[in-house]
């Protein structure tokens, strides 16, 4: 399983889990990053931070440290 921070292309992904080992899990949940939700990496900044995520018609930017808290799987 990969983290969202490790994905650099625009494939469709499904969120598997959000790490609860930090204080950012609540913020990510409030933004809509929930297990089972489908997302796509829209863009990655040239130096790798931030990452733009497309989710249900919205584009949300996350820091790489936040993206590393989200476990994802690719959807075939």
PDB file of N, CA, C and O in Angstrom:
ATOM      1  N   UNK A   1       0.845  -1.177   0.000  1.00  0.00           N
ATOM      2  CA  UNK A   1       0.000   0.000   0.000  1.00  0.00           C
ATOM      3  C   UNK A   1       0.893   1.243   0.000  1.00  0.00           C
ATOM      4  O   UNK A   1       1.945   1.267   0.637  1.00  0.00           O
ATOM      5  N   UNK A   2       0.456   2.261  -0.720  1.00  0.00           N
ATOM      6  CA  UNK A   2       1.212   3.508  -0.822  1.00  0.00           C
ATOM      7  C   UNK A   2       0.523   4.605  -0.033  1.00  0.00           C
ATOM      8  O   UNK A   2      -0.647   4.502   0.334  1.00  0.00           O
ATOM      9  N   UNK A   3       1.287   5.656   0.214  1.00  0.00           N
ATOM     10  CA  UNK A   3       0.673   6.862   0.751  1.00  0.00           C
ATOM     11  C   UNK A   3       0.417   7.811  -0.414  1.00  0.00           C
ATOM     12  O   UNK A   3       1.032   7.687  -1.473  1.00  0.00           O
ATOM     13  N   UNK A   4      -0.473   8.737  -0.216  1.00  0.00           N
ATOM     14  CA  UNK A   4      -0.799   9.709  -1.249  1.00  0.00           C
ATOM     15  C   UNK A   4       0.436  10.520  -1.634  1.00  0.00           C
ATOM     16  O   UNK A   4       0.566  10.937  -2.785  1.00  0.00           O
ATOM     17  N   UNK A   5       1.334  10.744  -0.695  1.00  0.00           N
ATOM     18  CA  UNK A   5       2.558  11.489  -0.980  1.00  0.00           C
ATOM     19  C   UNK A   5       3.512  10.779  -1.918  1.00  0.00           C
ATOM     20  O   UNK A   5       4.412  11.408  -2.475  1.00  0.00           O
ATOM     21  N   UNK A   6       3.332   9.478  -2.105  1.00  0.00           N
ATOM     22  CA  UNK A   6       4.199   8.697  -2.994  1.00  0.00           C
ATOM     23  C   UNK A   6       3.672   8.612  -4.417  1.00  0.00           C
ATOM     24  O   UNK A   6       4.374   8.126  -5.304  1.00  0.00           O
ATOM     25  N   UNK A   7       2.454   9.073  -4.652  1.00  0.00           N
ATOM     26  CA  UNK A   7       1.824   8.978  -5.971  1.00  0.00           C
ATOM     27  C   UNK A   7       2.114  10.257  -6.747  1.00  0.00           C
ATOM     28  O   UNK A   7       1.887  11.357  -6.242  1.00  0.00           O
ATOM     29  N   UNK A   8       2.617  10.115  -7.979  1.00  0.00           N
ATOM     30  CA  UNK A   8       3.006  11.295  -8.765  1.00  0.00           C
ATOM     31  C   UNK A   8       2.289  11.376 -10.105  1.00  0.00           C
ATOM     32  O   UNK A   8       2.693  12.147 -10.975  1.00  0.00           O
ATOM     33  N   UNK A   9       1.245  10.601 -10.281  1.00  0.00           N
ATOM     34  CA  UNK A   9       0.551  10.613 -11.558  1.00  0.00           C
ATOM     35  C   UNK A   9      -0.945  10.710 -11.338  1.00  0.00           C
ATOM     36  O   UNK A   9      -1.418  10.682 -10.202  1.00  0.00           O
ATOM     37  N   UNK A  10      -1.668  10.821 -12.397  1.00  0.00           N
ATOM     38  CA  UNK A  10      -3.086  11.156 -12.308  1.00  0.00           C
ATOM     39  C   UNK A  10      -4.011   9.938 -12.303  1.00  0.00           C
ATOM     40  O   UNK A  10      -5.151  10.050 -12.756  1.00  0.00           O
ATOM     41  N   UNK A  11      -3.581   8.815 -11.826  1.00  0.00           N
ATOM     42  CA  UNK A  11      -4.457   7.637 -11.750  1.00  0.00           C
ATOM     43  C   UNK A  11      -5.514   7.832 -10.674  1.00  0.00           C
ATOM     44  O   UNK A  11      -5.329   8.602  -9.732  1.00  0.00           O
ATOM     45  N   UNK A  12      -6.616   7.127 -10.831  1.00  0.00           N
ATOM     46  CA  UNK A  12      -7.660   7.199  -9.824  1.00  0.00           C
ATOM     47  C   UNK A  12      -7.258   6.340  -8.627  1.00  0.00           C
ATOM     48  O   UNK A  12      -6.750   5.229  -8.780  1.00  0.00           O
ATOM     49  N   UNK A  13      -7.497   6.881  -7.436  1.00  0.00           N
ATOM     50  CA  UNK A  13      -7.107   6.231  -6.188  1.00  0.00           C
ATOM     51  C   UNK A  13      -8.301   6.124  -5.261  1.00  0.00           C
ATOM     52  O   UNK A  13      -9.276   6.864  -5.390  1.00  0.00           O
ATOM     53  N   UNK A  14      -8.210   5.196  -4.330  1.00  0.00           N
ATOM     54  CA  UNK A  14      -9.211   5.092  -3.271  1.00  0.00           C
ATOM     55  C   UNK A  14      -8.491   5.225  -1.938  1.00  0.00           C
ATOM     56  O   UNK A  14      -7.459   4.592  -1.717  1.00  0.00           O
ATOM     57  N   UNK A  15      -9.033   6.042  -1.058  1.00  0.00           N
ATOM     58  CA  UNK A  15      -8.447   6.219   0.268  1.00  0.00           C
ATOM     59  C   UNK A  15      -8.744   4.971   1.091  1.00  0.00           C
ATOM     60  O   UNK A  15      -9.892   4.535   1.185  1.00  0.00           O
ATOM     61  N   UNK A  16      -7.697   4.403   1.684  1.00  0.00           N
ATOM     62  CA  UNK A  16      -7.840   3.202   2.501  1.00  0.00           C
ATOM     63  C   UNK A  16      -7.946   3.584   3.970  1.00  0.00           C
ATOM     64  O   UNK A  16      -8.824   3.100   4.683  1.00  0.00           O
ATOM     65  N   UNK A  17      -7.044   4.456   4.419  1.00  0.00           N
ATOM     66  CA  UNK A  17      -7.106   4.910   5.803  1.00  0.00           C
ATOM     67  C   UNK A  17      -6.323   6.207   5.975  1.00  0.00           C
ATOM     68  O   UNK A  17      -5.471   6.559   5.159  1.00  0.00           O
ATOM     69  N   UNK A  18      -6.637   6.899   7.057  1.00  0.00           N
ATOM     70  CA  UNK A  18      -5.941   8.117   7.442  1.00  0.00           C
ATOM     71  C   UNK A  18      -5.214   7.809   8.748  1.00  0.00           C
ATOM     72  O   UNK A  18      -5.818   7.306   9.696  1.00  0.00           O
ATOM     73  N   UNK A  19      -3.935   8.106   8.796  1.00  0.00           N
ATOM     74  CA  UNK A  19      -3.170   7.864  10.016  1.00  0.00           C
ATOM     75  C   UNK A  19      -3.718   8.726  11.145  1.00  0.00           C
ATOM     76  O   UNK A  19      -3.962   9.921  10.975  1.00  0.00           O
ATOM     77  N   UNK A  20      -3.903   8.106  12.283  1.00  0.00           N
ATOM     78  CA  UNK A  20      -4.418   8.851  13.434  1.00  0.00           C
ATOM     79  C   UNK A  20      -3.308   9.165  14.431  1.00  0.00           C
ATOM     80  O   UNK A  20      -3.577   9.534  15.574  1.00  0.00           O
ATOM     81  N   UNK A  21      -2.066   9.019  13.995  1.00  0.00           N
ATOM     82  CA  UNK A  21      -0.919   9.245  14.877  1.00  0.00           C
ATOM     83  C   UNK A  21      -0.503  10.700  14.969  1.00  0.00           C
ATOM     84  O   UNK A  21       0.587  11.000  15.454  1.00  0.00           O
ATOM     85  N   UNK A  22      -1.344  11.599  14.515  1.00  0.00           N
ATOM     86  CA  UNK A  22      -0.992  13.015  14.575  1.00  0.00           C
ATOM     87  C   UNK A  22      -2.264  13.844  14.738  1.00  0.00           C
ATOM     88  O   UNK A  22      -3.374  13.315  14.680  1.00  0.00           O
ATOM     89  N   UNK A  23      -2.091  15.114  14.936  1.00  0.00           N
ATOM     90  CA  UNK A  23      -3.223  16.005  15.123  1.00  0.00           C
ATOM     91  C   UNK A  23      -3.881  16.456  13.834  1.00  0.00           C
ATOM     92  O   UNK A  23      -4.850  17.213  13.880  1.00  0.00           O
ATOM     93  N   UNK A  24      -3.385  16.014  12.680  1.00  0.00           N
ATOM     94  CA  UNK A  24      -3.927  16.475  11.396  1.00  0.00           C
ATOM     95  C   UNK A  24      -5.062  15.608  10.861  1.00  0.00           C
ATOM     96  O   UNK A  24      -5.719  15.993   9.894  1.00  0.00           O
ATOM     97  N   UNK A  25      -5.305  14.460  11.460  1.00  0.00           N
ATOM     98  CA  UNK A  25      -6.334  13.548  10.952  1.00  0.00           C
ATOM     99  C   UNK A  25      -7.709  14.212  10.944  1.00  0.00           C
ATOM    100  O   UNK A  25      -8.482  14.016  10.006  1.00  0.00           O
ATOM    101  N   UNK A  26      -8.021  14.991  11.969  1.00  0.00           N
ATOM    102  CA  UNK A  26      -9.306  15.684  12.023  1.00  0.00           C
ATOM    103  C   UNK A  26      -9.451  16.695  10.902  1.00  0.00           C
ATOM    104  O   UNK A  26     -10.523  16.815  10.308  1.00  0.00           O
ATOM    105  N   UNK A  27      -8.377  17.426  10.606  1.00  0.00           N
ATOM    106  CA  UNK A  27      -8.407  18.415   9.524  1.00  0.00           C
ATOM    107  C   UNK A  27      -8.630  17.721   8.182  1.00  0.00           C
ATOM    108  O   UNK A  27      -9.426  18.183   7.365  1.00  0.00           O
ATOM    109  N   UNK A  28      -7.931  16.618   7.958  1.00  0.00           N
ATOM    110  CA  UNK A  28      -8.087  15.891   6.704  1.00  0.00           C
ATOM    111  C   UNK A  28      -9.512  15.355   6.553  1.00  0.00           C
ATOM    112  O   UNK A  28     -10.089  15.414   5.468  1.00  0.00           O
ATOM    113  N   UNK A  29     -10.066  14.840   7.629  1.00  0.00           N
ATOM    114  CA  UNK A  29     -11.454  14.351   7.596  1.00  0.00           C
ATOM    115  C   UNK A  29     -12.420  15.495   7.288  1.00  0.00           C
ATOM    116  O   UNK A  29     -13.361  15.322   6.514  1.00  0.00           O
ATOM    117  N   UNK A  30     -12.191  16.655   7.887  1.00  0.00           N
ATOM    118  CA  UNK A  30     -13.050  17.814   7.652  1.00  0.00           C
ATOM    119  C   UNK A  30     -12.990  18.270   6.188  1.00  0.00           C
ATOM    120  O   UNK A  30     -13.966  18.801   5.657  1.00  0.00           O
ATOM    121  N   UNK A  31     -11.842  18.060   5.545  1.00  0.00           N
ATOM    122  CA  UNK A  31     -11.701  18.414   4.129  1.00  0.00           C
ATOM    123  C   UNK A  31     -12.344  17.373   3.213  1.00  0.00           C
ATOM    124  O   UNK A  31     -12.475  17.600   2.010  1.00  0.00           O
ATOM    125  N   UNK A  32     -12.745  16.235   3.778  1.00  0.00           N
ATOM    126  CA  UNK A  32     -13.401  15.200   2.974  1.00  0.00           C
ATOM    127  C   UNK A  32     -12.552  13.991   2.682  1.00  0.00           C
ATOM    128  O   UNK A  32     -12.987  13.097   1.956  1.00  0.00           O
ATOM    129  N   UNK A  33     -11.352  13.935   3.226  1.00  0.00           N
ATOM    130  CA  UNK A  33     -10.486  12.785   3.011  1.00  0.00           C
ATOM    131  C   UNK A  33     -10.912  11.682   3.974  1.00  0.00           C
ATOM    132  O   UNK A  33     -10.489  11.642   5.130  1.00  0.00           O
ATOM    133  N   UNK A  34     -11.765  10.784   3.465  1.00  0.00           N
ATOM    134  CA  UNK A  34     -12.342   9.722   4.270  1.00  0.00           C
ATOM    135  C   UNK A  34     -12.109   8.379   3.585  1.00  0.00           C
ATOM    136  O   UNK A  34     -12.076   8.318   2.356  1.00  0.00           O
ATOM    137  N   UNK A  35     -11.947   7.308   4.349  1.00  0.00           N
ATOM    138  CA  UNK A  35     -11.771   5.979   3.744  1.00  0.00           C
ATOM    139  C   UNK A  35     -12.928   5.657   2.793  1.00  0.00           C
ATOM    140  O   UNK A  35     -14.095   5.911   3.094  1.00  0.00           O
ATOM    141  N   UNK A  36     -12.571   5.093   1.643  1.00  0.00           N
ATOM    142  CA  UNK A  36     -13.555   4.742   0.628  1.00  0.00           C
ATOM    143  C   UNK A  36     -13.759   5.795  -0.436  1.00  0.00           C
ATOM    144  O   UNK A  36     -14.282   5.491  -1.508  1.00  0.00           O
ATOM    145  N   UNK A  37     -13.361   7.023  -0.170  1.00  0.00           N
ATOM    146  CA  UNK A  37     -13.528   8.112  -1.136  1.00  0.00           C
ATOM    147  C   UNK A  37     -12.512   7.972  -2.265  1.00  0.00           C
ATOM    148  O   UNK A  37     -11.358   7.606  -2.042  1.00  0.00           O
ATOM    149  N   UNK A  38     -12.965   8.271  -3.480  1.00  0.00           N
ATOM    150  CA  UNK A  38     -12.082   8.212  -4.651  1.00  0.00           C
ATOM    151  C   UNK A  38     -11.513   9.593  -4.938  1.00  0.00           C
ATOM    152  O   UNK A  38     -12.220  10.600  -4.899  1.00  0.00           O
ATOM    153  N   UNK A  39     -10.212   9.612  -5.229  1.00  0.00           N
ATOM    154  CA  UNK A  39      -9.503  10.862  -5.487  1.00  0.00           C
ATOM    155  C   UNK A  39      -8.548  10.662  -6.660  1.00  0.00           C
ATOM    156  O   UNK A  39      -8.357   9.547  -7.145  1.00  0.00           O
ATOM    157  N   UNK A  40      -7.952  11.771  -7.106  1.00  0.00           N
ATOM    158  CA  UNK A  40      -6.962  11.728  -8.184  1.00  0.00           C
ATOM    159  C   UNK A  40      -5.924  12.802  -7.929  1.00  0.00           C
ATOM    160  O   UNK A  40      -6.267  13.913  -7.524  1.00  0.00           O
ATOM    161  N   UNK A  41      -4.658  12.487  -8.159  1.00  0.00           N
ATOM    162  CA  UNK A  41      -3.601  13.487  -8.059  1.00  0.00           C
ATOM    163  C   UNK A  41      -3.688  14.343  -9.316  1.00  0.00           C
ATOM    164  O   UNK A  41      -3.464  13.848 -10.421  1.00  0.00           O
ATOM    165  N   UNK A  42      -4.010  15.616  -9.156  1.00  0.00           N
ATOM    166  CA  UNK A  42      -4.160  16.523 -10.291  1.00  0.00           C
ATOM    167  C   UNK A  42      -2.811  17.109 -10.704  1.00  0.00           C
ATOM    168  O   UNK A  42      -2.480  17.141 -11.890  1.00  0.00           O
ATOM    169  N   UNK A  43      -2.033  17.572  -9.720  1.00  0.00           N
ATOM    170  CA  UNK A  43      -0.733  18.196  -9.995  1.00  0.00           C
ATOM    171  C   UNK A  43       0.185  18.025  -8.794  1.00  0.00           C
ATOM    172  O   UNK A  43      -0.252  17.923  -7.647  1.00  0.00           O
ATOM    173  N   UNK A  44       1.466  18.000  -9.104  1.00  0.00           N
ATOM    174  CA  UNK A  44       2.487  18.009  -8.058  1.00  0.00           C
ATOM    175  C   UNK A  44       3.424  19.163  -8.383  1.00  0.00           C
ATOM    176  O   UNK A  44       3.897  19.277  -9.514  1.00  0.00           O
ATOM    177  N   UNK A  45       3.693  20.009  -7.414  1.00  0.00           N
ATOM    178  CA  UNK A  45       4.586  21.150  -7.629  1.00  0.00           C
ATOM    179  C   UNK A  45       5.974  20.651  -8.050  1.00  0.00           C
ATOM    180  O   UNK A  45       6.347  19.524  -7.723  1.00  0.00           O
ATOM    181  N   UNK A  46       6.734  21.471  -8.764  1.00  0.00           N
ATOM    182  CA  UNK A  46       8.045  21.047  -9.267  1.00  0.00           C
ATOM    183  C   UNK A  46       8.979  20.463  -8.203  1.00  0.00           C
ATOM    184  O   UNK A  46       9.733  19.534  -8.493  1.00  0.00           O
ATOM    185  N   UNK A  47       8.941  20.981  -7.001  1.00  0.00           N
ATOM    186  CA  UNK A  47       9.803  20.443  -5.956  1.00  0.00           C
ATOM    187  C   UNK A  47       9.075  19.417  -5.093  1.00  0.00           C
ATOM    188  O   UNK A  47       9.587  19.006  -4.052  1.00  0.00           O
ATOM    189  N   UNK A  48       7.882  19.002  -5.520  1.00  0.00           N
ATOM    190  CA  UNK A  48       7.150  17.949  -4.840  1.00  0.00           C
ATOM    191  C   UNK A  48       6.231  18.383  -3.716  1.00  0.00           C
ATOM    192  O   UNK A  48       5.617  17.538  -3.063  1.00  0.00           O
ATOM    193  N   UNK A  49       6.123  19.660  -3.479  1.00  0.00           N
ATOM    194  CA  UNK A  49       5.284  20.136  -2.382  1.00  0.00           C
ATOM    195  C   UNK A  49       4.743  21.511  -2.756  1.00  0.00           C
ATOM    196  O   UNK A  49       5.552  22.399  -3.027  1.00  0.00           O
ATOM    197  N   UNK A  50       3.451  21.746  -2.789  1.00  0.00           N
ATOM    198  CA  UNK A  50       2.314  20.922  -2.392  1.00  0.00           C
ATOM    199  C   UNK A  50       1.850  19.996  -3.517  1.00  0.00           C
ATOM    200  O   UNK A  50       2.373  20.015  -4.631  1.00  0.00           O
ATOM    201  N   UNK A  51       0.844  19.183  -3.176  1.00  0.00           N
ATOM    202  CA  UNK A  51       0.214  18.253  -4.104  1.00  0.00           C
ATOM    203  C   UNK A  51      -1.243  18.685  -4.236  1.00  0.00           C
ATOM    204  O   UNK A  51      -1.918  18.909  -3.232  1.00  0.00           O
ATOM    205  N   UNK A  52      -1.728  18.802  -5.471  1.00  0.00           N
ATOM    206  CA  UNK A  52      -3.136  19.145  -5.702  1.00  0.00           C
ATOM    207  C   UNK A  52      -3.918  17.867  -5.953  1.00  0.00           C
ATOM    208  O   UNK A  52      -3.553  17.052  -6.800  1.00  0.00           O
ATOM    209  N   UNK A  53      -5.002  17.706  -5.199  1.00  0.00           N
ATOM    210  CA  UNK A  53      -5.827  16.509  -5.269  1.00  0.00           C
ATOM    211  C   UNK A  53      -7.198  16.895  -5.793  1.00  0.00           C
ATOM    212  O   UNK A  53      -7.785  17.879  -5.341  1.00  0.00           O
ATOM    213  N   UNK A  54      -7.715  16.122  -6.748  1.00  0.00           N
ATOM    214  CA  UNK A  54      -9.067  16.335  -7.254  1.00  0.00           C
ATOM    215  C   UNK A  54      -9.986  15.342  -6.550  1.00  0.00           C
ATOM    216  O   UNK A  54      -9.749  14.134  -6.561  1.00  0.00           O
ATOM    217  N   UNK A  55     -11.043  15.882  -5.936  1.00  0.00           N
ATOM    218  CA  UNK A  55     -11.981  15.053  -5.192  1.00  0.00           C
ATOM    219  C   UNK A  55     -13.380  15.618  -5.386  1.00  0.00           C
ATOM    220  O   UNK A  55     -13.670  16.739  -4.967  1.00  0.00           O
ATOM    221  N   UNK A  56     -14.242  14.836  -6.021  1.00  0.00           N
ATOM    222  CA  UNK A  56     -15.631  15.223  -6.245  1.00  0.00           C
ATOM    223  C   UNK A  56     -15.775  16.625  -6.842  1.00  0.00           C
ATOM    224  O   UNK A  56     -16.571  17.430  -6.359  1.00  0.00           O
ATOM    225  N   UNK A  57     -15.012  16.908  -7.880  1.00  0.00           N
ATOM    226  CA  UNK A  57     -15.111  18.180  -8.572  1.00  0.00           C
ATOM    227  C   UNK A  57     -14.368  19.332  -7.934  1.00  0.00           C
ATOM    228  O   UNK A  57     -14.360  20.436  -8.479  1.00  0.00           O
ATOM    229  N   UNK A  58     -13.746  19.102  -6.794  1.00  0.00           N
ATOM    230  CA  UNK A  58     -12.962  20.143  -6.117  1.00  0.00           C
ATOM    231  C   UNK A  58     -11.477  19.831  -6.263  1.00  0.00           C
ATOM    232  O   UNK A  58     -11.086  18.678  -6.448  1.00  0.00           O
ATOM    233  N   UNK A  59     -10.670  20.859  -6.179  1.00  0.00           N
ATOM    234  CA  UNK A  59      -9.228  20.661  -6.158  1.00  0.00           C
ATOM    235  C   UNK A  59      -8.706  21.195  -4.831  1.00  0.00           C
ATOM    236  O   UNK A  59      -8.923  22.356  -4.484  1.00  0.00           O
ATOM    237  N   UNK A  60      -8.021  20.337  -4.104  1.00  0.00           N
ATOM    238  CA  UNK A  60      -7.528  20.664  -2.769  1.00  0.00           C
ATOM    239  C   UNK A  60      -6.022  20.453  -2.756  1.00  0.00           C
ATOM    240  O   UNK A  60      -5.534  19.422  -3.218  1.00  0.00           O
ATOM    241  N   UNK A  61      -5.288  21.420  -2.231  1.00  0.00           N
ATOM    242  CA  UNK A  61      -3.834  21.296  -2.113  1.00  0.00           C
ATOM    243  C   UNK A  61      -3.463  20.847  -0.712  1.00  0.00           C
ATOM    244  O   UNK A  61      -3.981  21.346   0.286  1.00  0.00           O
ATOM    245  N   UNK A  62      -2.551  19.890  -0.671  1.00  0.00           N
ATOM    246  CA  UNK A  62      -2.049  19.370   0.601  1.00  0.00           C
ATOM    247  C   UNK A  62      -0.535  19.463   0.632  1.00  0.00           C
ATOM    248  O   UNK A  62       0.126  19.338  -0.399  1.00  0.00           O
ATOM    249  N   UNK A  63       0.000  19.677   1.797  1.00  0.00           N
ATOM    250  CA  UNK A  63       1.447  19.562   1.974  1.00  0.00           C
ATOM    251  C   UNK A  63       1.817  18.088   1.873  1.00  0.00           C
ATOM    252  O   UNK A  63       0.999  17.220   2.176  1.00  0.00           O
ATOM    253  N   UNK A  64       3.023  17.808   1.457  1.00  0.00           N
ATOM    254  CA  UNK A  64       3.462  16.414   1.344  1.00  0.00           C
ATOM    255  C   UNK A  64       3.359  15.706   2.692  1.00  0.00           C
ATOM    256  O   UNK A  64       3.000  14.530   2.738  1.00  0.00           O
ATOM    257  N   UNK A  65       3.665  16.397   3.788  1.00  0.00           N
ATOM    258  CA  UNK A  65       3.571  15.788   5.119  1.00  0.00           C
ATOM    259  C   UNK A  65       2.143  15.330   5.413  1.00  0.00           C
ATOM    260  O   UNK A  65       1.941  14.301   6.057  1.00  0.00           O
ATOM    261  N   UNK A  66       1.156  16.090   4.944  1.00  0.00           N
ATOM    262  CA  UNK A  66      -0.238  15.686   5.125  1.00  0.00           C
ATOM    263  C   UNK A  66      -0.591  14.525   4.204  1.00  0.00           C
ATOM    264  O   UNK A  66      -1.275  13.588   4.616  1.00  0.00           O
ATOM    265  N   UNK A  67      -0.126  14.587   2.957  1.00  0.00           N
ATOM    266  CA  UNK A  67      -0.403  13.517   1.993  1.00  0.00           C
ATOM    267  C   UNK A  67       0.200  12.188   2.453  1.00  0.00           C
ATOM    268  O   UNK A  67      -0.344  11.124   2.160  1.00  0.00           O
ATOM    269  N   UNK A  68       1.307  12.249   3.165  1.00  0.00           N
ATOM    270  CA  UNK A  68       1.942  11.029   3.668  1.00  0.00           C
ATOM    271  C   UNK A  68       1.132  10.344   4.764  1.00  0.00           C
ATOM    272  O   UNK A  68       1.439   9.211   5.135  1.00  0.00           O
ATOM    273  N   UNK A  69       0.121  10.998   5.279  1.00  0.00           N
ATOM    274  CA  UNK A  69      -0.740  10.412   6.314  1.00  0.00           C
ATOM    275  C   UNK A  69      -1.908   9.636   5.721  1.00  0.00           C
ATOM    276  O   UNK A  69      -2.651   8.982   6.452  1.00  0.00           O
ATOM    277  N   UNK A  70      -2.077   9.701   4.399  1.00  0.00           N
ATOM    278  CA  UNK A  70      -3.233   9.096   3.732  1.00  0.00           C
ATOM    279  C   UNK A  70      -2.775   7.869   2.951  1.00  0.00           C
ATOM    280  O   UNK A  70      -2.017   7.986   1.988  1.00  0.00           O
ATOM    281  N   UNK A  71      -3.238   6.692   3.369  1.00  0.00           N
ATOM    282  CA  UNK A  71      -2.939   5.450   2.664  1.00  0.00           C
ATOM    283  C   UNK A  71      -3.952   5.281   1.536  1.00  0.00           C
ATOM    284  O   UNK A  71      -5.155   5.444   1.741  1.00  0.00           O
ATOM    285  N   UNK A  72      -3.454   4.953   0.344  1.00  0.00           N
ATOM    286  CA  UNK A  72      -4.323   4.823  -0.829  1.00  0.00           C
ATOM    287  C   UNK A  72      -4.014   3.542  -1.583  1.00  0.00           C
ATOM    288  O   UNK A  72      -2.954   2.940  -1.412  1.00  0.00           O
ATOM    289  N   UNK A  73      -4.965   3.134  -2.426  1.00  0.00           N
ATOM    290  CA  UNK A  73      -4.724   2.042  -3.368  1.00  0.00           C
ATOM    291  C   UNK A  73      -5.192   2.504  -4.734  1.00  0.00           C
ATOM    292  O   UNK A  73      -6.153   3.265  -4.846  1.00  0.00           O
ATOM    293  N   UNK A  74      -4.505   2.040  -5.778  1.00  0.00           N
ATOM    294  CA  UNK A  74      -4.882   2.397  -7.130  1.00  0.00           C
ATOM    295  C   UNK A  74      -6.105   1.604  -7.555  1.00  0.00           C
ATOM    296  O   UNK A  74      -6.263   0.438  -7.193  1.00  0.00           O
ATOM    297  N   UNK A  75      -6.963   2.246  -8.325  1.00  0.00           N
ATOM    298  CA  UNK A  75      -8.163   1.599  -8.842  1.00  0.00           C
ATOM    299  C   UNK A  75      -7.880   1.232 -10.297  1.00  0.00           C
ATOM    300  O   UNK A  75      -7.480   2.086 -11.088  1.00  0.00           O
ATOM    301  N   UNK A  76      -8.080   0.002 -10.639  1.00  0.00           N
ATOM    302  CA  UNK A  76      -7.781  -0.471 -12.006  1.00  0.00           C
ATOM    303  C   UNK A  76      -8.819  -0.068 -12.986  1.00  0.00           C
ATOM    304  O   UNK A  76      -8.709  -0.390 -14.169  1.00  0.00           O
TER     305      UNK A  76
END
